């Protein structure tokens, strides 16, 4: 399970389902590790954010979405909606960078 600032994401369907029955562990969605970072997906497995890993000095979070043709488009920052969802307003930009670094170190 991936925990981004208290918001949980499951690795697979089984982990997601099990989280529903565990107190305080309900997942918001799923995550997928790639060679360049970690995709954050909602409960319908639609990508909405990406933890970018361009090396130890360049790790951050951006919003993204998948086009109808299957390509993923990445923004250069996070949307207000994604900031609220991931409670980034409580930790600020520096906290978000630290959270990304912590998670990437685990994976």
Legacy VTK file of the C-alpha trace (Angstrom):
# vtk DataFile Version 3.0
C-alpha trace
ASCII
DATASET POLYDATA
POINTS 107 float
0.000 0.000 0.000
1.202 3.504 -0.812
0.384 6.298 1.626
0.691 9.804 0.166
0.166 12.329 2.945
-2.413 10.088 4.630
-4.241 9.217 1.411
-3.874 5.519 0.653
-3.494 3.793 -2.710
-3.611 0.032 -3.326
-1.255 -1.992 -5.482
-4.007 -4.285 -6.791
-7.727 -5.114 -6.566
-7.237 -7.479 -3.631
-5.418 -4.863 -1.553
-8.086 -2.285 -2.447
-10.936 -4.610 -1.426
-9.220 -5.584 1.837
-8.756 -1.909 2.716
-12.520 -1.396 2.729
-12.849 -3.781 5.663
-9.911 -2.397 7.669
-10.511 0.522 10.030
-8.620 3.632 8.880
-7.147 1.925 5.833
-9.672 2.601 3.062
-7.871 3.348 -0.189
-8.719 6.232 -2.470
-7.476 4.373 -5.530
-4.499 2.549 -6.976
-0.849 3.161 -7.800
1.437 1.852 -10.521
5.234 2.046 -10.438
6.887 2.973 -13.753
10.495 3.550 -14.763
10.082 7.345 -14.398
7.919 7.509 -11.258
4.622 6.410 -9.775
1.167 6.842 -11.285
-1.692 7.644 -8.910
-5.065 6.367 -10.112
-8.590 6.859 -8.787
-10.856 3.966 -7.750
-11.830 3.444 -11.427
-8.116 3.179 -12.347
-8.090 6.528 -14.161
-4.743 8.264 -13.819
-4.914 11.707 -12.186
-1.426 12.388 -10.814
2.164 11.301 -11.289
5.064 11.334 -8.847
7.968 12.249 -11.129
11.392 10.710 -10.495
14.073 12.458 -12.546
16.774 11.659 -10.015
17.294 12.558 -6.336
17.293 16.316 -6.917
14.252 16.360 -9.218
11.274 14.592 -7.640
7.830 16.188 -7.571
4.111 15.692 -8.250
2.108 16.723 -11.309
-1.495 16.281 -12.393
-2.167 14.264 -15.529
-4.888 12.474 -17.474
-5.283 9.911 -20.231
-6.594 10.970 -23.632
-9.069 8.876 -25.620
-6.211 7.590 -27.784
-4.503 6.197 -24.661
-1.717 8.775 -24.384
-1.113 10.389 -21.013
-0.747 14.162 -20.872
1.187 15.663 -17.974
0.732 19.155 -16.555
3.639 21.148 -15.160
2.022 21.345 -11.721
-0.921 19.990 -9.746
-4.489 21.184 -10.153
-6.388 22.692 -7.221
-8.638 19.627 -7.254
-5.674 17.240 -6.895
-4.087 19.459 -4.219
-7.289 19.254 -2.153
-7.634 15.505 -2.743
-4.076 14.838 -1.551
-4.297 17.435 1.273
-1.341 19.354 -0.136
-2.792 22.595 1.230
-1.900 21.298 4.706
1.773 20.579 3.944
2.634 23.133 1.245
5.022 22.851 -1.688
8.085 21.893 0.354
6.082 19.225 2.189
4.863 17.826 -1.147
8.459 17.542 -2.404
9.494 15.764 0.811
6.503 13.407 0.541
7.446 12.527 -3.064
11.071 11.882 -2.052
9.965 9.678 0.868
7.674 7.580 -1.314
10.151 7.197 -4.158
12.794 6.049 -1.685
10.398 3.255 -0.559
9.805 2.042 -4.099
LINES 1 108
107 0 1 2 3 4 5 6 7 8 9 10 11 12 13 14 15 16 17 18 19 20 21 22 23 24 25 26 27 28 29 30 31 32 33 34 35 36 37 38 39 40 41 42 43 44 45 46 47 48 49 50 51 52 53 54 55 56 57 58 59 60 61 62 63 64 65 66 67 68 69 70 71 72 73 74 75 76 77 78 79 80 81 82 83 84 85 86 87 88 89 90 91 92 93 94 95 96 97 98 99 100 101 102 103 104 105 106
